[in-house]
Amino acid sequence: MDRNLKLGVLYGGRSGEHEVSLMSARSVLSVIDRTKFDVVEIGISRQGQWFVGENLWTSLQHERFDDLLPAIFLPVPQNPAVYTKQDGHMTLYSTLDVVFPVMHGTYSEDGTLQGLLELADVAYVGAGVLGSSVCMDKGLFKDVMIANNIPTLPYLVINRTEIEKNLEECLDRAEAIAPYPLFTKPANLGSSVGISKCTSRSDLMEGMMQAAAYDRRIVVEQGVANPREIEMSVLGNEEPKASVPGEVVPKDIFYTYAEKYINDTADLLIPADIPAEMTIKLQDIAVRAYKATDCAGMSRVDFLLDRGSGEFYLNEINTIPGFTKISMYPKLWEASGVPYPALIEKLIDLALARKAQRDQTEREFRS
C-alpha cells in the first residue's frame, strides 16, 4: 500500500472483563508505530454502546459519554468502515483495513464479535468464529481436548436451569467427579472472573451460584492439590510456534482476578524451571491444541502441573490473552526474542494473511 493501514483498535465491551480490556488496550495503544498505522480507536461501553471520539479511553474508564460520538459498524462486505450519526445523518468516520479486538470475555472472545467482523469482510487479529467459540466454552473445549488425546482434568458441565431446579442433585453430581478441592467456573468467561476453589459442600454451593451468575453454563472441575501453573504463548496461523514456558506463582489460593489486575503480587518466572524434555513436550501439546481448535494469530495455552505426581493437564486456551504490561503473553514472546512492538506488528501481518486465505474461498456455486 502507498498509505498507512487503517487499524481499528476495539476495546471495552459488555463483559465482566471490561476493565481488563481497558488495561490491555492502553498498553497496545502505547506501542503501535503511528508512522505505519493510522489508529482508529473504537470503544464499547458496559451496556454495549459503540463510541468514537477524543479521549475515548478515559471516557470509557469513567463512563462519561457526552463528548463522544455514537459509532456504527455495518457488516457490509468490501467496504468495512465506522460511521457516526449526528443530527439524524450517518457520516463516514473512517474506513478500516484491519481490526485489533483488544477485548476479553462475553461478546468479545466467544465468536460473536468475530462473526460480525467476518460479515463485514475485514481482516482482524486472532482466532475466527470457530476457534474463539470452542476455546471460550470451557466444557466444549475439554471435549475437544479429550477427542485429541490431550490430558485434561475430570469435569462436569451444569446448566443454570439445572441448579435452579435441583441444587442438591447438582451438588451430588459435582462431588462424584473427584475429592475436594473442586473448582467452579463460568463456562464462558476469563481472567478468573467467577471462579471459586471449593473445599466443602457449602463452598461448592456458593461457588456454583457465583459461577451461574456470570453464565448459563458452568463447569465444575477437579482441582490439583499442589499445582504449578505453566503457560505458553502460541503465535501463527497454519504453522504456529510456541514460546518458552513461563510459570505463575500466585500468593493467593489460586491466580485470582485481584492478584492478576489489582494487587500485582504473583511472581512470573520466565522461563519456567522445568526440564528441557518437558518444555519440548508442552510446546508440542500447546501447538496441537492450537491447531485442533482452529486458532489463529495468537493464544495463550495454560497447563497445570501436579507437583506430587509430575503429571500435567491442559487447562485452557485464551484466544485473546491479556496485553497489559504485566501480562504473560507478551512477556513470554519477549523472552523468546520478539519484543512487544514487533509482536503487535506480527499479529497484524497474521490477520492480513488470514484474510487473504479467506478471500480465496468461492462464495458462489455454478453447476
C-alpha positions as CSV (number, residue, x, y, z in Angstrom):
1,M,0.0,0.0,0.0
2,D,1.1,3.6,-0.6
3,R,-0.6,4.7,2.6
4,N,-0.8,3.8,6.2
5,L,-3.1,0.9,7.1
6,K,-6.2,2.0,8.9
7,L,-6.0,0.0,12.2
8,G,-9.2,-0.2,14.3
9,V,-8.4,-0.9,17.9
10,L,-11.6,-2.2,19.6
11,Y,-11.8,-2.3,23.4
12,G,-14.2,-2.2,26.3
13,G,-17.2,-4.4,25.8
14,R,-20.3,-5.8,27.5
15,S,-18.4,-8.3,29.6
16,G,-17.3,-9.0,33.1
17,E,-13.8,-8.4,31.8
18,H,-14.4,-4.8,30.6
19,E,-11.8,-3.3,32.9
20,V,-9.2,-5.9,31.8
21,S,-9.9,-4.9,28.2
22,L,-9.2,-1.2,29.0
23,M,-5.9,-2.1,30.7
24,S,-4.8,-4.2,27.7
25,A,-5.9,-1.6,25.2
26,R,-3.9,1.1,26.9
27,S,-0.7,-1.0,26.6
28,V,-1.4,-1.9,23.0
29,L,-2.1,1.7,22.0
30,S,1.1,2.9,23.7
31,V,3.4,0.8,21.4
32,I,1.7,0.9,18.0
33,D,4.0,2.6,15.4
34,R,2.0,5.6,14.3
35,T,4.3,6.0,11.3
36,K,2.9,2.8,9.9
37,F,-0.7,2.7,11.1
38,D,-3.5,5.2,11.3
39,V,-5.1,4.2,14.6
40,V,-8.9,4.3,14.8
41,E,-10.0,3.8,18.4
42,I,-13.4,2.2,18.9
43,G,-14.8,1.8,22.4
44,I,-17.7,-0.3,23.6
45,S,-19.4,0.6,26.9
46,R,-20.5,-1.8,29.6
47,Q,-24.0,-1.5,28.1
48,G,-22.9,-2.4,24.6
49,Q,-22.9,1.1,23.0
50,W,-20.2,1.8,20.5
51,F,-18.3,5.1,20.5
52,V,-15.5,7.0,18.8
53,G,-14.1,10.4,19.6
54,E,-11.4,12.3,21.5
55,N,-10.2,10.9,24.9
56,L,-12.1,7.7,24.2
57,W,-10.2,5.5,26.6
58,T,-10.6,8.0,29.6
59,S,-14.3,8.5,28.8
60,L,-14.9,4.7,28.8
61,Q,-12.9,4.3,32.1
62,H,-15.1,6.9,33.8
63,E,-18.3,6.1,31.9
64,R,-18.8,9.6,30.6
65,F,-20.0,9.6,27.1
66,D,-21.4,13.1,26.5
67,D,-18.4,14.2,24.4
68,L,-18.2,11.0,22.3
69,L,-19.9,10.2,19.1
70,P,-22.0,7.1,18.7
71,A,-20.3,4.7,16.4
72,I,-22.0,2.5,13.8
73,F,-20.2,-0.5,12.3
74,L,-22.1,-2.1,9.4
75,P,-21.5,-5.7,8.3
76,V,-21.1,-4.6,4.7
77,P,-18.5,-6.6,2.7
78,Q,-15.9,-4.9,0.5
79,N,-16.3,-1.6,2.4
80,P,-15.5,-2.0,6.1
81,A,-15.9,1.3,7.9
82,V,-17.0,3.0,11.0
83,Y,-19.8,5.6,10.8
84,T,-21.2,8.2,13.2
85,K,-24.6,9.6,13.4
86,Q,-25.2,13.3,14.1
87,D,-28.4,15.3,13.6
88,G,-30.1,12.2,12.1
89,H,-27.4,11.8,9.4
90,M,-24.9,9.0,9.1
91,T,-21.4,10.1,8.3
92,L,-18.3,8.2,7.4
93,Y,-15.8,8.3,10.3
94,S,-13.1,6.1,9.0
95,T,-12.5,3.2,6.7
96,L,-10.8,0.1,8.2
97,D,-8.2,-2.2,6.8
98,V,-7.7,-4.4,9.9
99,V,-9.2,-4.6,13.4
100,F,-7.4,-5.5,16.6
101,P,-10.0,-6.6,19.1
102,V,-8.3,-6.0,22.5
103,M,-11.4,-7.4,24.3
104,H,-12.0,-10.3,26.6
105,G,-14.9,-12.5,27.6
106,T,-18.5,-12.5,26.6
107,Y,-19.4,-10.8,23.2
108,S,-15.7,-10.3,22.6
109,E,-13.7,-13.5,22.7
110,D,-16.5,-16.1,22.2
111,G,-17.0,-15.8,18.4
112,T,-19.8,-13.3,18.4
113,L,-17.6,-10.3,17.6
114,Q,-15.6,-12.4,15.2
115,G,-18.8,-13.2,13.4
116,L,-19.6,-9.5,12.9
117,L,-16.1,-8.9,11.6
118,E,-16.4,-11.8,9.2
119,L,-19.7,-10.4,7.9
120,A,-18.0,-7.1,7.4
121,D,-15.2,-8.9,5.4
122,V,-12.5,-7.1,7.3
123,A,-9.1,-8.5,8.5
124,Y,-8.9,-9.0,12.2
125,V,-6.4,-10.2,14.8
126,G,-6.9,-13.5,16.4
127,A,-8.9,-16.7,16.1
128,G,-12.0,-16.9,13.9
129,V,-15.6,-17.8,14.9
130,L,-14.9,-21.5,15.4
131,G,-11.7,-21.2,17.4
132,S,-13.0,-18.4,19.5
133,S,-16.2,-20.1,20.5
134,V,-14.7,-23.5,21.2
135,C,-11.9,-22.2,23.3
136,M,-14.2,-19.8,25.2
137,D,-16.5,-22.6,26.4
138,K,-14.5,-24.5,29.0
139,G,-16.8,-27.5,28.8
140,L,-16.8,-27.9,25.0
141,F,-13.1,-27.1,24.9
142,K,-12.4,-30.1,27.2
143,D,-14.5,-32.3,25.0
144,V,-12.2,-31.4,22.1
145,M,-9.0,-32.0,24.1
146,I,-10.3,-35.5,25.1
147,A,-11.0,-36.2,21.5
148,N,-7.4,-35.3,20.6
149,N,-5.9,-37.4,23.5
150,I,-4.7,-34.2,25.3
151,P,-4.7,-34.7,29.0
152,T,-7.3,-32.6,30.9
153,L,-8.8,-32.8,34.4
154,P,-12.1,-34.5,35.1
155,Y,-15.1,-32.1,34.9
156,L,-18.8,-31.7,34.8
157,V,-20.9,-29.1,32.9
158,I,-24.1,-27.9,34.6
159,N,-26.7,-25.5,33.2
160,R,-28.1,-22.7,35.3
161,T,-31.6,-24.1,35.0
162,E,-30.5,-27.4,36.5
163,I,-29.1,-25.5,39.5
164,E,-32.4,-23.6,39.9
165,K,-34.5,-26.8,39.7
166,N,-32.5,-29.1,41.9
167,L,-29.4,-27.7,43.6
168,E,-28.9,-30.7,45.8
169,E,-28.7,-33.1,42.8
170,C,-26.2,-30.9,41.1
171,L,-24.1,-30.8,44.2
172,D,-24.2,-34.7,44.4
173,R,-23.2,-35.0,40.7
174,A,-20.3,-32.5,41.2
175,E,-19.0,-34.3,44.3
176,A,-18.9,-37.5,42.4
177,I,-16.3,-36.1,40.0
178,A,-13.4,-36.3,42.4
179,P,-12.5,-35.5,46.0
180,Y,-12.2,-31.9,47.1
181,P,-10.8,-29.4,46.2
182,L,-13.1,-28.7,43.3
183,F,-13.2,-25.6,41.2
184,T,-16.4,-23.9,39.9
185,K,-16.1,-21.7,36.8
186,P,-18.4,-19.9,34.4
187,A,-18.0,-21.8,31.1
188,N,-17.6,-18.7,29.0
189,L,-15.5,-16.1,30.9
190,G,-11.9,-15.5,31.6
191,S,-9.5,-13.5,33.9
192,S,-10.6,-15.8,36.8
193,V,-13.9,-13.9,37.0
194,G,-16.5,-16.0,38.8
195,I,-14.0,-18.8,39.7
196,S,-14.1,-20.4,43.2
197,K,-11.9,-23.0,44.9
198,C,-14.2,-25.3,46.9
199,T,-13.1,-27.4,49.8
200,S,-16.5,-28.3,51.2
201,R,-20.1,-28.8,50.1
202,S,-21.1,-25.3,51.4
203,D,-18.2,-23.9,49.3
204,L,-19.4,-25.8,46.3
205,M,-22.9,-24.5,46.6
206,E,-21.7,-20.9,46.9
207,G,-19.2,-21.4,44.0
208,M,-22.0,-22.8,41.8
209,M,-24.2,-19.9,42.5
210,Q,-21.5,-17.4,41.8
211,A,-20.4,-19.0,38.5
212,A,-24.1,-19.3,37.4
213,A,-24.4,-15.5,37.9
214,Y,-21.9,-15.0,35.1
215,D,-23.0,-17.7,32.6
216,R,-25.9,-20.1,31.9
217,R,-23.3,-22.9,31.7
218,I,-20.9,-23.6,34.5
219,V,-18.0,-26.1,34.8
220,V,-17.1,-28.0,38.0
221,E,-13.6,-29.3,37.7
222,Q,-11.3,-31.5,39.8
223,G,-8.6,-29.4,41.4
224,V,-4.9,-30.2,41.8
225,A,-3.9,-30.1,45.4
226,N,-0.5,-28.6,44.9
227,P,-0.3,-27.3,41.3
228,R,2.3,-25.4,39.3
229,E,0.7,-23.0,36.7
230,I,2.7,-23.3,33.5
231,E,1.8,-21.0,30.5
232,M,3.0,-20.8,26.9
233,S,2.3,-18.3,24.2
234,V,1.5,-19.5,20.7
235,L,1.8,-17.3,17.6
236,G,0.9,-18.1,14.0
237,N,-1.7,-19.3,11.6
238,E,-1.2,-22.5,9.7
239,E,2.4,-23.0,11.1
240,P,2.2,-21.8,14.7
241,K,5.1,-21.7,17.1
242,A,5.2,-21.9,20.9
243,S,7.2,-19.6,23.2
244,V,9.4,-20.5,26.1
245,P,7.3,-21.6,29.1
246,G,6.5,-19.3,32.0
247,E,5.3,-20.1,35.5
248,V,2.8,-18.1,37.6
249,V,3.4,-18.3,41.3
250,P,0.3,-16.9,43.0
251,K,0.3,-15.6,46.5
252,D,-3.4,-16.2,46.8
253,I,-5.2,-19.6,46.9
254,F,-5.1,-19.5,43.1
255,Y,-4.3,-16.9,40.4
256,T,-7.4,-14.7,41.1
257,Y,-8.7,-11.7,39.3
258,A,-7.5,-9.4,42.1
259,E,-4.0,-10.9,42.0
260,K,-3.8,-10.5,38.2
261,Y,-5.0,-7.0,37.8
262,I,-5.3,-5.2,41.2
263,N,-2.7,-6.4,43.7
264,D,0.0,-7.5,41.2
265,T,1.5,-9.8,43.8
266,A,2.1,-13.0,41.8
267,D,5.5,-13.9,40.6
268,L,6.0,-14.6,36.9
269,L,9.0,-16.8,36.3
270,I,10.3,-16.7,32.8
271,P,11.5,-19.2,31.7
272,A,9.8,-21.7,34.0
273,D,12.1,-24.0,35.8
274,I,11.1,-27.3,34.2
275,P,13.2,-29.9,32.4
276,A,14.1,-29.3,28.8
277,E,12.3,-32.5,27.7
278,M,9.1,-31.3,29.5
279,T,9.4,-28.0,27.8
280,I,9.5,-29.6,24.3
281,K,6.6,-31.9,25.2
282,L,4.4,-29.0,26.4
283,Q,5.3,-26.9,23.4
284,D,4.2,-29.8,21.2
285,I,0.9,-30.2,23.0
286,A,0.3,-26.4,23.0
287,V,0.6,-26.3,19.2
288,R,-1.5,-29.5,18.8
289,A,-4.3,-28.0,20.9
290,Y,-4.0,-24.7,19.0
291,K,-4.4,-26.5,15.7
292,A,-7.2,-28.8,17.0
293,T,-9.3,-25.8,17.9
294,D,-8.5,-23.9,14.7
295,C,-6.9,-21.0,16.5
296,A,-5.1,-18.2,14.5
297,G,-2.9,-15.3,15.2
298,M,-2.4,-15.7,18.9
299,S,-3.3,-17.7,22.0
300,R,-2.0,-18.4,25.5
301,V,-2.1,-22.0,26.5
302,D,-2.3,-22.8,30.2
303,F,-1.2,-26.0,31.9
304,L,-1.5,-27.3,35.4
305,L,1.5,-29.4,36.7
306,D,1.0,-31.6,39.7
307,R,4.0,-31.2,42.0
308,G,3.4,-34.6,43.6
309,S,2.9,-36.9,40.6
310,G,4.6,-34.8,37.9
311,E,1.5,-35.2,35.7
312,F,0.4,-32.2,33.7
313,Y,-3.0,-31.2,32.3
314,L,-4.0,-28.7,29.7
315,N,-6.3,-26.2,31.5
316,E,-7.4,-23.8,28.8
317,I,-6.6,-21.7,25.7
318,N,-7.1,-17.9,25.8
319,T,-7.6,-16.7,22.2
320,I,-7.3,-13.0,23.2
321,P,-4.9,-13.1,26.1
322,G,-4.2,-10.1,28.3
323,F,-1.9,-7.4,26.8
324,T,-1.3,-5.4,29.9
325,K,2.3,-4.5,31.0
326,I,2.2,-7.5,33.4
327,S,0.5,-10.0,31.1
328,M,2.2,-13.3,30.4
329,Y,1.6,-13.5,26.6
330,P,3.8,-10.5,25.5
331,K,6.3,-11.3,28.3
332,L,6.8,-14.8,27.0
333,W,7.4,-13.7,23.5
334,E,9.8,-11.0,24.6
335,A,11.8,-13.8,26.4
336,S,11.6,-15.7,23.1
337,G,13.1,-12.9,21.1
338,V,10.0,-11.0,19.9
339,P,9.7,-7.6,21.7
340,Y,6.2,-6.1,22.3
341,P,6.1,-3.6,19.4
342,A,7.3,-6.3,16.9
343,L,4.7,-8.7,18.3
344,I,1.9,-6.2,17.6
345,E,3.0,-5.8,14.0
346,K,3.4,-9.6,13.6
347,L,-0.2,-10.1,14.8
348,I,-1.4,-7.5,12.3
349,D,0.5,-9.3,9.5
350,L,-1.0,-12.6,10.5
351,A,-4.5,-11.0,10.4
352,L,-3.9,-9.8,6.9
353,A,-2.6,-13.2,5.8
354,R,-5.7,-15.0,7.3
355,K,-7.9,-12.5,5.4
356,A,-6.1,-13.3,2.2
357,Q,-6.8,-17.0,2.8
358,R,-10.5,-16.3,3.4
359,D,-10.6,-14.3,0.1
360,Q,-9.6,-17.4,-1.9
361,T,-12.8,-19.1,-0.8
362,E,-15.5,-19.4,-3.5
363,R,-18.8,-17.7,-2.4
364,E,-20.9,-18.8,-5.3
365,F,-21.7,-22.2,-6.8
366,R,-22.5,-22.6,-10.5
367,S,-23.4,-26.0,-11.8
